[in-house]
């Protein structure tokens, strides 16, 4: 059972801290919700406590996980193949997995692709979302500010031969 103060990751939204557990009435039924406060954008997300397993809520990565993210960012990007529509759906599916290394790979790949040939507006939104998800989790995993995490990621990507 999760508690107030726990740091968790909500796939496709990023990491946050459980700020409260509230009872809300929805369609005549009272349900319990975790209130997740996100570090970026001051967003508040409410997650039904009885649906945590289904949505893939998980703990923030460890130090070892941070090292894996750094390796993914420093790794050789995958070349984009297929139409933008197929790439978009493939990328979206990968991001929905909730795996931070998949999200890091998506960000790395889209950044490179944008350098070679401008990405579509849909892919640009996915890139921004991937960066936001990455930064939000790394803020908690590294105990740093969003700007520090962004600078750290940019440094890895620059060493990889392209700028963020």
CORDA-V530005 format. One record per residue. N is the residue number from 1. RES is the residue in three letters. PHI is phi in whole degrees, -180 to 180 (none if undefined). Layout:
n: <N | N>
res: <RES | RES>
phi: <PHI | PHI>
This chain:
n: <1 | 2 | 3 | 4 | 5 | 6 | 7 | 8 | 9 | 10 | 11 | 12 | 13 | 14 | 15 | 16 | 17 | 18 | 19 | 20 | 21 | 22 | 23 | 24 | 25 | 26 | 27 | 28 | 29 | 30 | 31 | 32 | 33 | 34 | 35 | 36 | 37 | 38 | 39 | 40 | 41 | 42 | 43 | 44 | 45 | 46 | 47 | 48 | 49 | 50 | 51 | 52 | 53 | 54 | 55 | 56 | 57 | 58 | 59 | 60 | 61 | 62 | 63 | 64 | 65 | 66 | 67 | 68 | 69 | 70 | 71 | 72 | 73 | 74 | 75 | 76 | 77 | 78 | 79 | 80 | 81 | 82 | 83 | 84 | 85 | 86 | 87 | 88 | 89 | 90 | 91 | 92 | 93 | 94 | 95 | 96 | 97 | 98 | 99 | 100 | 101 | 102 | 103 | 104 | 105 | 106 | 107 | 108 | 109 | 110 | 111 | 112 | 113 | 114 | 115 | 116 | 117 | 118 | 119 | 120 | 121 | 122 | 123 | 124 | 125 | 126 | 127 | 128 | 129 | 130 | 131 | 132 | 133 | 134 | 135 | 136 | 137 | 138 | 139 | 140 | 141 | 142 | 143 | 144 | 145 | 146 | 147 | 148 | 149 | 150 | 151 | 152 | 153 | 154 | 155 | 156 | 157 | 158 | 159 | 160 | 161 | 162 | 163 | 164>
res: <UNK | UNK | UNK | UNK | UNK | UNK | UNK | UNK | UNK | UNK | UNK | UNK | UNK | UNK | UNK | UNK | UNK | UNK | UNK | UNK | UNK | UNK | UNK | UNK | UNK | UNK | UNK | UNK | UNK | UNK | UNK | UNK | UNK | UNK | UNK | UNK | UNK | UNK | UNK | UNK | UNK | UNK | UNK | UNK | UNK | UNK | UNK | UNK | UNK | UNK | UNK | UNK | UNK | UNK | UNK | UNK | UNK | UNK | UNK | UNK | UNK | UNK | UNK | UNK | UNK | UNK | UNK | UNK | UNK | UNK | UNK | UNK | UNK | UNK | UNK | UNK | UNK | UNK | UNK | UNK | UNK | UNK | UNK | UNK | UNK | UNK | UNK | UNK | UNK | UNK | UNK | UNK | UNK | UNK | UNK | UNK | UNK | UNK | UNK | UNK | UNK | UNK | UNK | UNK | UNK | UNK | UNK | UNK | UNK | UNK | UNK | UNK | UNK | UNK | UNK | UNK | UNK | UNK | UNK | UNK | UNK | UNK | UNK | UNK | UNK | UNK | UNK | UNK | UNK | UNK | UNK | UNK | UNK | UNK | UNK | UNK | UNK | UNK | UNK | UNK | UNK | UNK | UNK | UNK | UNK | UNK | UNK | UNK | UNK | UNK | UNK | UNK | UNK | UNK | UNK | UNK | UNK | UNK | UNK | UNK | UNK | UNK | UNK | UNK>
phi: <none | -76 | -131 | -58 | 101 | -69 | -98 | -136 | -118 | -109 | -50 | 72 | -122 | 109 | -95 | -162 | -117 | -73 | -89 | -167 | -125 | -116 | -101 | -133 | -97 | -128 | 53 | 80 | -116 | -86 | -127 | -98 | -130 | -83 | -101 | -100 | -100 | -92 | -75 | -113 | 81 | 48 | -80 | -118 | -120 | -109 | -122 | -59 | -62 | -86 | -119 | -59 | -63 | -68 | -90 | 84 | -58 | -144 | -72 | -67 | -63 | -88 | -59 | -62 | -65 | -63 | -63 | -65 | -62 | -60 | -63 | -63 | -63 | -85 | -72 | -67 | -65 | -83 | -77 | -75 | -131 | 91 | -71 | -60 | -65 | -68 | -62 | -59 | -66 | -65 | -65 | -61 | -61 | -64 | -69 | -67 | -61 | 85 | -81 | -62 | -70 | -65 | -64 | -63 | -66 | -61 | -60 | -58 | -65 | -69 | -63 | -65 | -58 | -66 | -70 | -77 | -151 | -49 | -84 | -68 | -64 | -65 | -67 | -64 | -63 | -64 | -62 | -62 | -66 | -61 | -62 | -63 | -63 | -59 | -61 | -61 | -75 | -68 | -57 | -78 | -65 | -103 | 55 | -130 | -80 | -53 | -65 | -68 | -65 | -61 | -63 | -62 | -63 | -59 | -61 | -65 | -66 | -66 | -66 | -78 | 105 | -149 | -89 | -83>
